[in-house]
Every structure is written in C-alpha cells, then in structure tokens.
Amino acid sequence: MPAITPASAGSGSLAIVLHSHMPYVEGFGTWPFGEEWLFEAMAMSYLPLLDVLDGPGGDAITLSLTPVLCDQLAAEGVADRFAAFLRDVRRASHALDVDGCRSSGHADLADALELAAQDYERALTRHEQLAPAGGLLGALAPHAAWTSSATHAILPLVATDAGVRLQLRAGIDAHRARFDEARGGRVWGGGFWLPECAHAPWLDPLLEEAGVHAVCVDLTDVLGGHGAPGHLRPLRTEAGPLLVPIDRQVMELVWSGGGYPAHGAYRDYHHRTTHDHHPWANDGSVYDRERARARARADAAAFVASARDRVAGGGLSVCALDTELLGHWWYEGVDWLAAVVAEADRQGLRLVHLDAALADCDPGQPIDPGTTTWGTPRDLTTWDAPAVADLAWQARAAELAVVAAGADADARAVRELLALQSSDWAFLVTRQLAGEYPNERARGHHDALRVALAAVGSCEPALRGLAPYARPAALLVP
C-alpha cells in the first residue's frame, strides 16, 4: 500500500471515511435475522470494496473496521459457512426465482435475476482466492486505519469510567494485535470511530488515556447547520483528542431521503421476489445494470463537483458513510465510489486520507458541544428513550454488577456485558427493523451474564468469537 501523503496547509480537501460494522451475529440465527446479514455484507460490500481500496487512489479512502466485525470475520468456521451460503443458498434461491419468473411469463425479470446471481459467483471466486493469504480480513488489513469500541457501544450511555475503559481497551488492543504489523509497519495512529458518532465531553480524558487522537463527531446543530464553515475544521479538546466534524452538506448528497441512491435508475432494495432478490429499479422498471452504472458515474461527477465547490476556500470536508451502504443497501454504491476516486483526480479535488489530513491541520479552539450523535435527532433518543428503556436500564445494571466484581469478574460475564452493550439492539428496536430478534439477543446475553457472575456454570447463548482481547483487569483503574 502506498504511503499516505499529507495535505498541504491551506488546501481544501475531501476525506471519505467508511465505517464498517456488523452486530455480533456469528452463531446467532440465519434468515431473516442473523448470520446472513454478515454474509450479505461480505458478498455485496466488503469483497467488492477491495477493488477500490487496492486500485489507483484507493489509499486515500479512510477505512474503519469495528472490532466486533473483525471478531466475526476471524471466527472459526465463518469462511466455510460463507462459502456454503454462496454455493448452496444463493444459487438455489436465484434458481427458484428465475424459474418462477420464466414460468409466469416474466422473462425480463428472470434475465435480471440471472445477472444478479453472478455477483455471488464472483464473491465466491474472490473469497476462495483470498483464503491462502488470510481471507477477507487479511485483504482488508492493509487498509484498516481506524478502530472503534469493542462492540459498538454508545459510550455516553456507559455508566462508569471502568466500563468505558473496558470497551476502549478491548477494541483498541484487538485492532493493534490484528493490524499494526499487517499495515506495513504503520502502527495505529489513534483514529477512533465513536459508535453512532456519540460523543460527550466527559469522554475525552478517557479517550486520550487509551491513545485516541481523533474522533468524528456530528456538530451540525452546534456549528451552524448545513454548509457552515465550522464543519470544515477539526477542533481541539482540553483533554487532547481532536473532534473532527462530519460534513452533512456533502454527506447528504448520498445519504438522505432524496440522495443519489433514490434515483429511479438504481436497483430497488425494498421490493423483493419470493426468495428475497431485487430485479426491479426504483422507478418500477426491470433493472438495467448498464443504465444504473451510467447514473452512478454521473452522480460521482456531480458529487465531486459539489465537494470541490464546498472546499474551494480551503478546509477539510469529511464525508462519513457506513460501508454497508455501498453495495448492500445501495447496490451501485461501490461503482459510485470508484468513479468518485477517478473523478476527484480528473476534476482536481484533493482526496485525502483522514490521518494524513489531521497530521497537517490547524485545529480550532475547544468548545463544549454537549452530548451529540448522528442519530435522528442528533441526540441519544434512538438508544435511550421509552421504547428502549428496558434495554438501556438492563445494560446499565449489568455493567454496574460486572464493574463491582472488578478483576474477579468471570471472563464470560465480561464478554456477555460487551455483547449486551452493543448499540445495535436498541437501534433495531427503535427502527422496528428485526422483529423480536434484538430483544431476544439482549435478554439472552443478560441471562448468561447473570449466570456467569453467579459462577454456577455456563449457559446459552454461547459467544464463540466475541472480544478475544477483552480482559477483566481492564476494569481496574490504572
């Protein structure tokens, strides 16, 4: 991987940050809620993304991988189950829908489904090619610049300093162990993705203590709304870490109700065949891949032009996106990203790795932004409101019990606590996206934690590969 070149002082630039995360589903169910979420993200987002990251200009993309995602990619048996999913489940499900469409007189839909089936065949081939060199995780390793908390916990909702230290240390230790050597001698530079961009000023000393030097935050309601110049400059904190504002004006060209993925030419994610496939475009027509790719190139050119205008007077625009948006949710998203990298060079927009940009920046003075997230609204409501109050209180009580046990806490109890603290359960409940699955998961981890603390033996659900670097000693105040 080429060395990262710092941005010149005073030059306007764009940093694209991809936040890669999946809840811990390894071994916890399949369809419609469970491990197939991971497999779909691997096939449609992470594997195709490698072509961009490894290609010309791809080293300017800032990749964040959550420890809990890496735990699953590294877990024993996952590679074989993923291959079986592609070889058996997806081949069969496409064949059933193709036959159904042809027999009902919809040959055009059948053709679109046959084309879509080839995506999974390509993913299988790439997966098999990567296996001797460490698989998908090994291929992502040279690009893995930023990390996160162990299980994507909302840190402002963690009850104790000890609990925050546990999430930070388990996540950062895992990242260093997995990636420092794989990144060509470049050790972790202190970039840390705050889950859901959830930040509160009281966290800053704990972040600094853990070695965190920069976090992304959403200060849209603090610094003057969309387009305000304050979003183009990182801010100092009294404790040390830089606060890097994400730039909603640029981000929402992509990630909003009327963003690029809503265009009629793109593949419709929401309307599905009997076996969960997508042969339609957003405008209701049969999906036309070449038409959609042409639209992706046009939208990439428009995006680069808008970002170039945004930073024409200098500053750093940070466009932060969930990696899974590209390819999985927005089928053409990886094509769009590849075109953005090429267009940035063609249009003269400086595309920079965020670590390089921060090494060369002149931060603004500290402010007290209060507690902020990139949720809707930009507070803690998604994870701490009446609809999810039982989850919030359950996690808090469990944390207090584990912290009270301190270094004597059973390792199983620590790992169950980490699983329980995941932001995903409350998010899925609030958005009503997965039925009873998130509540069942939270209850299971809570019950297993109580048994582990009581030291009366093991109980299900078993955590096979979660947080291997978590240690009860991290609960102690250093």
LONUVO-96916 format. One line per field, with one value per residue (C-alpha): residue number from 0; x, y, z. Coordinates in nm, 3 decimals, decimal comma. Layout:
BEGIN
k <- c(NUM; ...) .
c1 <- c(X; ...) .
c2 <- c(Y; ...) .
c3 <- c(Z; ...) .
end
This chain:
BEGIN
k <- c(0; 1; 2; 3; 4; 5; 6; 7; 8; 9; 10; 11; 12; 13; 14; 15; 16; 17; 18; 19; 20; 21; 22; 23; 24; 25; 26; 27; 28; 29; 30; 31; 32; 33; 34; 35; 36; 37; 38; 39; 40; 41; 42; 43; 44; 45; 46; 47; 48; 49; 50; 51; 52; 53; 54; 55; 56; 57; 58; 59; 60; 61; 62; 63; 64; 65; 66; 67; 68; 69; 70; 71; 72; 73; 74; 75; 76; 77; 78; 79; 80; 81; 82; 83; 84; 85; 86; 87; 88; 89; 90; 91; 92; 93; 94; 95; 96; 97; 98; 99; 100; 101; 102; 103; 104; 105; 106; 107; 108; 109; 110; 111; 112; 113; 114; 115; 116; 117; 118; 119; 120; 121; 122; 123; 124; 125; 126; 127; 128; 129; 130; 131; 132; 133; 134; 135; 136; 137; 138; 139; 140; 141; 142; 143; 144; 145; 146; 147; 148; 149; 150; 151; 152; 153; 154; 155; 156; 157; 158; 159; 160; 161; 162; 163; 164; 165; 166; 167; 168; 169; 170; 171; 172; 173; 174; 175; 176; 177; 178; 179; 180; 181; 182; 183; 184; 185; 186; 187; 188; 189; 190; 191; 192; 193; 194; 195; 196; 197; 198; 199; 200; 201; 202; 203; 204; 205; 206; 207; 208; 209; 210; 211; 212; 213; 214; 215; 216; 217; 218; 219; 220; 221; 222; 223; 224; 225; 226; 227; 228; 229; 230; 231; 232; 233; 234; 235; 236; 237; 238; 239; 240; 241; 242; 243; 244; 245; 246; 247; 248; 249; 250; 251; 252; 253; 254; 255; 256; 257; 258; 259; 260; 261; 262; 263; 264; 265; 266; 267; 268; 269; 270; 271; 272; 273; 274; 275; 276; 277; 278; 279; 280; 281; 282; 283; 284; 285; 286; 287; 288; 289; 290; 291; 292; 293; 294; 295; 296; 297; 298; 299; 300; 301; 302; 303; 304; 305; 306; 307; 308; 309; 310; 311; 312; 313; 314; 315; 316; 317; 318; 319; 320; 321; 322; 323; 324; 325; 326; 327; 328; 329; 330; 331; 332; 333; 334; 335; 336; 337; 338; 339; 340; 341; 342; 343; 344; 345; 346; 347; 348; 349; 350; 351; 352; 353; 354; 355; 356; 357; 358; 359; 360; 361; 362; 363; 364; 365; 366; 367; 368; 369; 370; 371; 372; 373; 374; 375; 376; 377; 378; 379; 380; 381; 382; 383; 384; 385; 386; 387; 388; 389; 390; 391; 392; 393; 394; 395; 396; 397; 398; 399; 400; 401; 402; 403; 404; 405; 406; 407; 408; 409; 410; 411; 412; 413; 414; 415; 416; 417; 418; 419; 420; 421; 422; 423; 424; 425; 426; 427; 428; 429; 430; 431; 432; 433; 434; 435; 436; 437; 438; 439; 440; 441; 442; 443; 444; 445; 446; 447; 448; 449; 450; 451; 452; 453; 454; 455; 456; 457; 458; 459; 460; 461; 462; 463; 464; 465; 466; 467; 468; 469; 470; 471; 472; 473; 474; 475; 476; 477) .
c1 <- c(0,000; 0,147; 0,248; -0,007; 0,091; -0,021; -0,243; -0,076; -0,157; -0,443; -0,561; -0,924; -0,968; -1,219; -1,178; -1,409; -1,442; -1,604; -1,733; -1,756; -1,969; -2,197; -2,360; -2,237; -2,448; -2,192; -2,371; -2,695; -2,957; -2,964; -3,252; -3,415; -3,220; -2,877; -2,562; -2,692; -2,662; -2,287; -2,270; -2,461; -2,232; -1,926; -2,053; -2,201; -1,994; -1,662; -1,534; -1,628; -1,479; -1,136; -1,122; -1,147; -0,913; -0,646; -0,687; -0,541; -0,618; -0,777; -0,518; -0,688; -1,002; -1,010; -1,134; -1,266; -1,333; -1,510; -1,352; -1,682; -1,692; -1,332; -1,414; -1,669; -1,452; -1,180; -1,410; -1,353; -1,585; -1,716; -1,527; -1,673; -2,026; -1,996; -1,883; -2,173; -2,414; -2,291; -2,268; -2,587; -2,833; -2,783; -2,754; -3,073; -3,270; -3,185; -3,270; -3,611; -3,695; -3,565; -3,783; -4,081; -4,042; -3,997; -4,292; -4,514; -4,412; -4,164; -3,851; -3,714; -3,719; -3,560; -3,277; -3,217; -3,207; -2,959; -2,733; -2,764; -2,673; -2,334; -2,247; -2,247; -2,041; -1,781; -1,784; -1,726; -1,433; -1,275; -1,331; -1,156; -0,866; -0,813; -0,822; -0,446; -0,349; -0,572; -0,909; -1,119; -0,985; -0,630; -0,713; -0,868; -0,583; -0,351; -0,634; -0,762; -0,668; -0,938; -1,090; -1,381; -1,508; -1,519; -1,886; -2,011; -2,139; -2,287; -2,012; -2,205; -2,455; -2,189; -2,236; -1,880; -1,528; -1,430; -1,694; -1,570; -1,212; -1,322; -1,487; -1,190; -0,914; -1,078; -1,135; -0,801; -0,599; -0,775; -0,703; -0,335; -0,290; -0,454; -0,338; -0,027; 0,209; -0,019; -0,013; 0,346; 0,495; 0,249; 0,103; -0,243; -0,244; -0,513; -0,812; -1,123; -1,476; -1,721; -2,018; -2,305; -2,073; -2,195; -1,973; -1,983; -1,701; -1,653; -1,526; -1,227; -0,981; -1,066; -1,014; -0,679; -0,572; -0,648; -0,434; -0,716; -0,607; -0,908; -1,281; -1,555; -1,850; -2,174; -2,188; -2,448; -2,671; -2,376; -2,169; -2,441; -2,623; -2,552; -2,285; -2,143; -1,766; -1,702; -1,767; -1,451; -1,206; -1,114; -1,139; -0,907; -1,032; -0,892; -0,805; -0,628; -0,828; -0,931; -1,301; -1,344; -1,683; -1,854; -1,985; -2,358; -2,378; -2,164; -2,277; -2,645; -2,586; -2,551; -2,713; -3,056; -3,411; -3,353; -2,986; -2,832; -2,947; -3,311; -3,272; -3,509; -3,233; -3,081; -3,181; -3,474; -3,366; -3,714; -3,923; -3,826; -3,906; -4,033; -3,677; -3,552; -3,397; -3,420; -3,492; -3,658; -3,529; -3,655; -3,880; -4,057; -3,894; -3,692; -3,343; -3,090; -2,736; -2,569; -2,824; -2,759; -2,382; -2,407; -2,614; -2,351; -2,079; -2,292; -2,367; -1,999; -1,910; -2,179; -2,063; -1,701; -1,805; -2,014; -1,736; -1,483; -1,707; -1,755; -1,380; -1,291; -1,192; -0,993; -1,076; -1,144; -1,478; -1,533; -1,787; -1,854; -2,065; -2,148; -1,953; -2,257; -2,447; -2,216; -2,308; -2,554; -2,812; -2,715; -2,628; -2,431; -2,253; -1,914; -1,929; -2,008; -1,712; -1,472; -1,597; -1,557; -1,189; -1,133; -1,337; -1,152; -0,830; -0,989; -1,159; -0,868; -1,034; -0,781; -0,893; -0,701; -0,673; -0,808; -0,496; -0,280; -0,516; -0,518; -0,140; -0,124; -0,422; -0,455; -0,731; -0,980; -1,018; -1,200; -1,577; -1,829; -2,073; -2,267; -2,377; -2,417; -2,471; -2,551; -2,884; -3,230; -3,249; -2,880; -2,905; -2,932; -3,303; -3,256; -3,079; -3,223; -3,596; -3,915; -3,932; -3,591; -3,579; -3,571; -3,260; -3,085; -3,151; -3,068; -2,729; -2,659; -2,743; -2,538; -2,238; -2,256; -2,264; -1,962; -1,764; -1,839; -1,678; -1,372; -1,077; -1,259; -1,535; -1,570; -1,435; -1,763; -1,953; -1,727; -1,789; -2,165; -2,161; -1,982; -2,239; -2,525; -2,385; -2,398; -2,586; -2,745; -3,016; -3,174; -3,132; -3,313; -3,596; -3,637; -3,640; -3,856; -3,620; -3,586; -3,894; -3,816; -3,460; -3,284; -3,488; -3,421; -3,050; -3,033; -3,226; -3,002; -2,682; -2,823; -2,930; -2,593; -2,413; -2,609; -2,526; -2,158; -2,143; -2,305; -2,042; -2,298; -2,184; -2,226; -2,546; -2,650; -2,621; -2,256; -2,020; -1,783; -1,552; -1,652; -1,392; -1,098; -0,879; -1,113; -0,968; -1,138; -0,825; -0,921; -1,194; -0,932; -0,843; -0,477) .
c2 <- c(0,000; 0,343; 0,581; 0,845; 1,196; 1,479; 1,751; 2,087; 2,358; 2,574; 2,347; 2,241; 1,864; 1,583; 1,280; 0,983; 0,775; 0,432; 0,297; -0,083; -0,256; -0,553; -0,658; -0,984; -1,238; -1,518; -1,828; -1,642; -1,731; -1,723; -1,592; -1,341; -1,211; -1,341; -1,457; -1,397; -1,024; -1,076; -1,294; -1,042; -0,760; -0,971; -1,059; -0,728; -0,467; -0,581; -0,803; -0,560; -0,271; -0,433; -0,341; 0,027; 0,012; -0,178; 0,030; 0,367; 0,631; 0,382; 0,454; 0,790; 0,618; 0,601; 0,259; 0,199; -0,159; -0,226; -0,492; -0,683; -0,708; -0,832; -1,084; -1,237; -1,231; -1,408; -1,659; -2,028; -2,175; -1,845; -1,875; -2,221; -2,115; -1,810; -2,026; -2,265; -1,971; -1,853; -2,201; -2,352; -2,092; -1,814; -2,044; -2,222; -1,909; -1,739; -2,053; -2,077; -1,715; -1,742; -2,047; -1,876; -1,565; -1,759; -1,987; -1,685; -1,508; -1,257; -1,344; -0,993; -1,032; -1,375; -1,227; -0,959; -1,225; -1,438; -1,137; -1,069; -1,429; -1,372; -1,126; -1,414; -1,631; -1,355; -1,319; -1,693; -1,686; -1,388; -1,546; -1,864; -1,670; -1,479; -1,784; -1,869; -1,514; -1,469; -1,441; -1,126; -0,991; -1,034; -0,848; -0,560; -0,543; -0,307; -0,054; -0,085; 0,258; 0,338; 0,124; 0,155; 0,031; -0,344; -0,398; -0,064; 0,060; 0,410; 0,542; 0,837; 0,577; 0,361; 0,408; 0,410; 0,510; 0,146; 0,035; 0,285; 0,167; -0,190; -0,102; 0,111; -0,127; -0,440; -0,271; -0,095; -0,395; -0,612; -0,365; -0,335; -0,709; -0,774; -0,487; -0,299; -0,548; -0,603; -0,231; -0,231; -0,109; 0,180; 0,141; 0,258; 0,636; 0,697; 0,731; 0,608; 0,583; 0,674; 0,440; 0,642; 0,944; 0,956; 1,197; 1,374; 1,594; 1,381; 1,101; 1,299; 1,222; 0,851; 0,857; 1,032; 0,784; 0,498; 0,653; 0,802; 1,114; 1,187; 1,106; 1,202; 1,394; 1,537; 1,904; 2,007; 2,155; 2,313; 2,486; 2,650; 2,390; 2,261; 2,450; 2,636; 2,685; 2,548; 2,195; 2,215; 2,244; 1,993; 2,120; 2,077; 1,942; 2,033; 1,666; 1,607; 1,420; 1,614; 1,644; 1,607; 1,736; 1,533; 1,747; 1,693; 1,920; 1,676; 1,356; 1,412; 1,423; 1,048; 0,960; 1,121; 1,052; 1,230; 1,134; 0,963; 0,608; 0,719; 0,782; 0,580; 0,403; 0,237; -0,107; -0,107; -0,251; -0,266; -0,458; -0,823; -1,151; -1,455; -1,555; -1,209; -1,082; -0,746; -0,745; -0,401; -0,045; 0,232; 0,362; 0,026; -0,087; -0,405; -0,336; -0,235; -0,260; -0,054; 0,223; 0,224; 0,228; 0,526; 0,701; 0,616; 0,777; 1,089; 1,111; 1,066; 1,357; 1,572; 1,472; 1,563; 1,896; 1,977; 1,873; 2,078; 2,384; 2,317; 2,335; 2,595; 2,835; 2,577; 2,339; 1,969; 1,815; 1,476; 1,253; 0,963; 0,671; 0,325; 0,087; -0,140; 0,139; 0,077; -0,244; -0,391; -0,116; 0,088; -0,178; 0,059; 0,230; 0,066; 0,166; 0,519; 0,524; 0,402; 0,675; 0,936; 0,843; 0,878; 1,198; 1,361; 1,325; 1,446; 1,749; 1,847; 1,774; 1,678; 1,343; 1,272; 1,002; 1,143; 1,053; 1,250; 1,548; 1,559; 1,537; 1,858; 2,053; 2,365; 2,280; 2,531; 2,617; 2,386; 2,411; 2,232; 2,076; 1,882; 1,529; 1,471; 1,179; 1,136; 0,981; 1,116; 1,365; 1,424; 1,313; 0,983; 0,929; 0,628; 0,434; 0,593; 0,659; 0,497; 0,242; 0,102; 0,199; -0,166; -0,227; 0,084; 0,006; -0,361; -0,278; -0,022; -0,259; -0,536; -0,305; -0,198; -0,563; -0,658; -0,349; -0,424; -0,765; -0,589; -0,809; -1,105; -1,086; -1,407; -1,363; -1,495; -1,225; -0,957; -1,077; -1,103; -0,745; -0,629; -0,807; -0,657; -0,304; -0,312; -0,014; -0,240; -0,388; -0,055; 0,076; -0,224; -0,191; 0,184; 0,146; -0,169; -0,349; -0,700; -0,806; -0,962; -1,057; -0,765; -0,807; -1,180; -1,121; -0,869; -1,098; -1,390; -1,200; -1,057; -1,400; -1,553; -1,269; -1,327; -1,696; -1,623; -1,377; -1,630; -1,887; -2,165; -2,292; -2,193; -2,121; -2,033; -1,829; -1,914; -1,646; -1,823; -1,549; -1,219; -0,985; -1,226; -0,942; -0,835; -0,886; -0,830; -0,650; -0,365; -0,283; -0,166; 0,200; 0,223) .
c3 <- c(0,000; -0,094; 0,180; 0,274; 0,167; 0,399; 0,258; 0,202; 0,451; 0,336; 0,053; 0,054; 0,060; 0,096; 0,323; 0,268; 0,583; 0,558; 0,888; 0,862; 1,124; 1,177; 1,505; 1,652; 1,464; 1,426; 1,551; 1,636; 1,376; 0,996; 0,785; 0,811; 1,113; 1,195; 1,023; 0,670; 0,747; 0,776; 0,464; 0,253; 0,366; 0,286; -0,061; -0,166; 0,023; 0,166; -0,116; -0,398; -0,197; -0,220; -0,590; -0,495; -0,195; -0,388; -0,704; -0,810; -0,549; -0,312; -0,043; 0,009; 0,145; 0,526; 0,637; 0,986; 1,095; 1,422; 1,642; 1,658; 1,278; 1,276; 1,550; 1,316; 1,004; 1,203; 1,374; 1,323; 1,059; 0,923; 0,594; 0,530; 0,621; 0,396; 0,104; 0,167; 0,173; -0,167; -0,318; -0,182; -0,054; -0,308; -0,608; -0,510; -0,422; -0,750; -0,946; -0,780; -0,858; -1,215; -1,277; -1,119; -1,333; -1,657; -1,590; -1,523; -1,844; -1,696; -1,890; -1,844; -1,467; -1,497; -1,703; -1,438; -1,166; -1,360; -1,390; -1,018; -0,937; -1,097; -0,818; -0,570; -0,803; -0,829; -0,450; -0,412; -0,655; -0,480; -0,139; -0,248; -0,399; -0,074; 0,152; 0,136; 0,238; 0,540; 0,374; 0,362; 0,691; 0,569; 0,248; 0,442; 0,693; 0,498; 0,479; 0,839; 0,973; 1,232; 1,503; 1,745; 2,079; 2,133; 2,049; 1,915; 2,250; 2,280; 2,504; 2,658; 2,788; 2,953; 3,326; 3,460; 3,366; 3,418; 3,170; 2,911; 2,965; 2,903; 2,572; 2,463; 2,565; 2,429; 2,094; 2,059; 2,180; 1,922; 1,644; 1,731; 1,759; 1,423; 1,207; 1,319; 1,158; 0,856; 0,771; 0,657; 0,981; 1,020; 1,366; 1,463; 1,453; 1,714; 1,482; 1,662; 1,529; 1,805; 1,756; 1,609; 1,642; 2,003; 2,198; 2,531; 2,663; 2,975; 2,750; 2,622; 2,906; 2,881; 2,505; 2,544; 2,811; 2,567; 2,294; 2,088; 1,900; 1,677; 1,658; 1,414; 1,557; 1,420; 1,521; 1,264; 1,534; 1,717; 1,448; 1,244; 1,034; 0,685; 0,497; 0,795; 0,760; 1,109; 0,981; 0,770; 1,059; 1,330; 1,688; 1,982; 2,312; 2,650; 2,711; 2,382; 2,111; 1,802; 1,726; 1,350; 1,232; 0,962; 0,677; 0,636; 0,333; 0,135; 0,306; 0,240; -0,132; -0,079; 0,249; 0,277; 0,167; -0,163; -0,204; -0,504; -0,415; -0,457; -0,833; -1,045; -1,239; -0,932; -0,810; -0,569; -0,235; -0,082; -0,336; -0,340; -0,506; -0,320; -0,230; -0,138; -0,462; -0,639; -1,015; -1,022; -1,043; -0,815; -1,093; -1,120; -1,442; -1,479; -1,351; -1,618; -1,482; -1,753; -1,714; -1,339; -1,378; -1,612; -1,347; -1,084; -1,297; -1,345; -0,973; -0,890; -1,118; -0,955; -0,606; -0,679; -0,829; -0,520; -0,281; -0,480; -0,450; -0,080; -0,007; -0,270; 0,006; 0,200; 0,481; 0,522; 0,429; 0,591; 0,418; 0,654; 0,532; 0,655; 0,435; 0,407; 0,233; -0,062; -0,239; 0,010; 0,060; -0,245; -0,499; -0,722; -0,432; -0,489; -0,858; -0,743; -0,502; -0,769; -1,001; -0,724; -0,683; -1,057; -1,083; -0,794; -0,988; -1,311; -1,152; -0,931; -0,597; -0,332; -0,189; 0,131; 0,392; 0,716; 0,916; 0,673; 0,677; 1,058; 1,077; 0,876; 1,013; 1,225; 1,475; 1,605; 1,970; 2,213; 2,253; 2,471; 2,222; 2,484; 2,401; 2,027; 1,786; 1,420; 1,518; 1,443; 1,608; 1,683; 2,045; 2,233; 2,162; 1,936; 2,215; 2,529; 2,501; 2,640; 2,357; 2,455; 2,824; 2,931; 2,719; 2,849; 3,215; 3,170; 3,022; 3,293; 3,578; 3,420; 3,385; 3,749; 3,857; 3,645; 3,748; 4,114; 4,062; 3,915; 3,828; 3,982; 3,721; 3,523; 3,169; 3,033; 3,223; 3,075; 2,722; 2,778; 2,908; 2,596; 2,379; 2,579; 2,539; 2,158; 2,015; 1,754; 1,975; 2,066; 1,711; 1,563; 1,818; 1,763; 1,384; 1,401; 1,163; 1,304; 1,497; 1,833; 1,737; 1,915; 2,234; 2,233; 2,186; 2,470; 2,706; 2,620; 2,692; 3,014; 3,141; 3,052; 3,229; 3,549; 3,545; 3,482; 3,771; 4,000; 3,894; 3,864; 3,524; 3,164; 2,977; 2,624; 2,414; 2,373; 2,247; 2,014; 1,893; 2,053; 2,204; 2,237; 2,368; 2,649; 2,997; 3,335; 3,454; 3,220; 3,471; 3,719; 3,735; 3,626) .
end
